Amino acid sequence: MNWVCCKCGNNEFDKDQIQTTGGNFSKLFDVQNKKFISVTCTNCGYTEFYKSVTSSAMNILDFLMD
C-alpha cells in the first residue's frame, strides 16, 4: 500500500481495523455492522479511516455472540 501522510509527508504507517454500530436497529441490539480500516502515521499520529465491507453472515455471528 502506498500511503503518504497529508500532514507531515511521512510514508510509514500502522494499519488496524475497527467495527461500529450503524442505525437504530443495530444500536438497539448492539450489532457492529460497520467496519473501517484505520491508517495511522507513525510520525505525527494523523489517522484516516476507510470504509470496509462486512458480510451478512459476520453481522449475524456478531449478534449471536453478544
C-alpha positions as CSV (number, residue, x, y, z in Angstrom):
1,M,0.0,0.0,0.0
2,N,1.4,3.4,-1.0
3,W,0.3,5.9,1.6
4,V,1.7,9.4,2.4
5,C,0.6,11.4,5.4
6,C,-1.1,14.6,4.3
7,K,0.1,16.4,7.5
8,C,3.8,15.6,7.6
9,G,4.7,13.7,4.4
10,N,5.8,10.5,6.2
11,N,5.2,7.3,4.4
12,E,5.4,4.9,7.4
13,F,2.1,3.9,9.0
14,D,0.3,1.4,11.2
15,K,-2.9,-0.3,9.9
16,D,-5.7,-1.6,12.0
17,Q,-9.5,-2.1,11.9
18,I,-12.5,-1.1,14.0
19,Q,-16.2,-2.1,13.9
20,T,-19.0,0.2,15.0
21,T,-22.8,0.1,15.2
22,G,-24.9,1.7,12.4
23,G,-28.5,2.8,12.7
24,N,-31.2,2.4,15.3
25,F,-31.8,-1.4,14.9
26,S,-28.1,-2.2,15.2
27,K,-27.7,0.2,18.2
28,L,-30.6,-1.4,19.9
29,F,-29.2,-4.9,19.6
30,D,-25.5,-3.8,19.7
31,V,-24.7,-5.3,16.2
32,Q,-21.5,-3.8,15.0
33,N,-22.2,-3.8,11.2
34,K,-19.9,-1.0,10.1
35,K,-16.2,-1.9,9.6
36,F,-13.4,0.5,8.9
37,I,-9.7,0.2,8.2
38,S,-7.6,2.8,10.0
39,V,-4.2,4.0,8.7
40,T,-2.1,6.0,11.3
41,C,1.0,7.9,10.6
42,T,3.9,6.6,12.8
43,N,5.4,10.1,12.9
44,C,2.6,12.5,13.8
45,G,-0.3,10.2,14.7
46,Y,-2.7,11.5,12.0
47,T,-5.3,8.8,11.3
48,E,-7.5,8.2,8.3
49,F,-10.5,5.8,8.2
50,Y,-11.5,3.8,5.1
51,K,-14.9,2.0,4.9
52,S,-14.6,-1.7,4.5
53,V,-17.2,-4.3,3.6
54,T,-18.9,-6.6,6.2
55,S,-20.8,-9.7,5.3
56,S,-24.3,-10.5,6.5
57,A,-23.0,-13.8,8.0
58,M,-20.5,-11.9,10.1
59,N,-23.2,-9.5,11.3
60,I,-25.4,-12.4,12.3
61,L,-22.5,-14.1,14.1
62,D,-21.7,-10.9,15.9
63,F,-25.3,-10.6,17.1
64,L,-25.4,-14.2,18.3
65,M,-22.1,-14.0,20.2
66,D,-23.2,-10.9,22.3
